[in-house]
Amino acid sequence: METISIQLPDDVSARLQKLVLTAGHTKDFYILEAIQEHLDDLEDLHIAEQRLADVRAGRSKTHTLEEVERSLGLAD
């Protein structure tokens, strides 16, 4: 496992310390949770931006809900 050293602003450090004292996990636990959650969001955003670029460039096609329902035999 890689070790990374960061400097936290005083207000962030105080909030983190308060959470540690009240919720019972370690600073490492909460920092890792925050990084993982934010990475998930950033990865999703990156994929969405790539898909949008593909649609705008004509490399990918979109389908309406009605088209999808028809192709799956779900149309009324």
C-alpha positions as CSV (number, residue, x, y, z in Angstrom):
1,M,0.0,0.0,0.0
2,E,1.3,3.4,-0.9
3,T,1.8,6.1,1.7
4,I,0.9,9.7,0.7
5,S,1.5,12.8,2.8
6,I,-0.8,15.8,2.4
7,Q,-1.3,19.1,4.2
8,L,-4.8,19.8,5.3
9,P,-6.2,23.3,5.9
10,D,-6.8,23.9,9.6
11,D,-10.6,23.9,9.1
12,V,-10.6,20.6,7.3
13,S,-8.3,19.0,9.8
14,A,-10.5,20.2,12.7
15,R,-13.6,18.7,11.0
16,L,-11.8,15.4,10.4
17,Q,-10.6,15.3,14.0
18,K,-14.1,16.0,15.3
19,L,-15.5,13.2,13.1
20,V,-12.8,10.8,14.4
21,L,-13.7,11.6,18.0
22,T,-17.5,11.3,17.5
23,A,-17.8,8.4,15.0
24,G,-14.9,6.2,16.1
25,H,-13.0,5.4,13.0
26,T,-9.4,6.6,12.2
27,K,-8.4,9.6,10.1
28,D,-7.0,7.1,7.5
29,F,-10.4,5.5,7.3
30,Y,-12.2,8.7,6.6
31,I,-9.6,10.1,4.2
32,L,-9.7,6.9,2.2
33,E,-13.5,6.9,2.1
34,A,-13.5,10.5,0.9
35,I,-10.9,9.8,-1.9
36,Q,-12.7,6.7,-3.1
37,E,-16.1,8.4,-3.2
38,H,-14.7,11.4,-5.1
39,L,-12.7,9.2,-7.5
40,D,-16.0,7.3,-8.3
41,D,-17.6,10.6,-9.2
42,L,-14.6,11.8,-11.3
43,E,-14.5,8.5,-13.2
44,D,-18.2,8.7,-13.9
45,L,-17.9,12.3,-15.1
46,H,-15.0,11.3,-17.4
47,I,-17.0,8.5,-18.9
48,A,-20.0,10.7,-19.5
49,E,-17.8,13.4,-21.1
50,Q,-16.3,10.8,-23.4
51,R,-19.7,9.4,-24.4
52,L,-21.0,12.9,-25.1
53,A,-18.0,13.7,-27.3
54,D,-18.6,10.4,-29.2
55,V,-22.3,11.3,-29.8
56,R,-21.4,14.9,-30.9
57,A,-18.7,13.5,-33.3
58,G,-21.1,11.0,-34.8
59,R,-19.1,8.0,-33.4
60,S,-22.0,6.8,-31.3
61,K,-25.7,6.7,-31.8
62,T,-28.5,7.5,-29.2
63,H,-31.9,5.9,-29.0
64,T,-35.2,7.2,-27.7
65,L,-37.0,5.4,-24.9
66,E,-39.6,4.4,-27.5
67,E,-37.0,2.8,-29.7
68,V,-35.6,0.8,-26.8
69,E,-39.0,-0.3,-25.7
70,R,-39.9,-1.4,-29.2
71,S,-36.6,-3.3,-29.7
72,L,-37.2,-5.1,-26.4
73,G,-40.8,-5.9,-27.1
74,L,-42.1,-3.6,-24.4
75,A,-43.9,-1.1,-26.5
76,D,-47.7,-0.8,-25.9
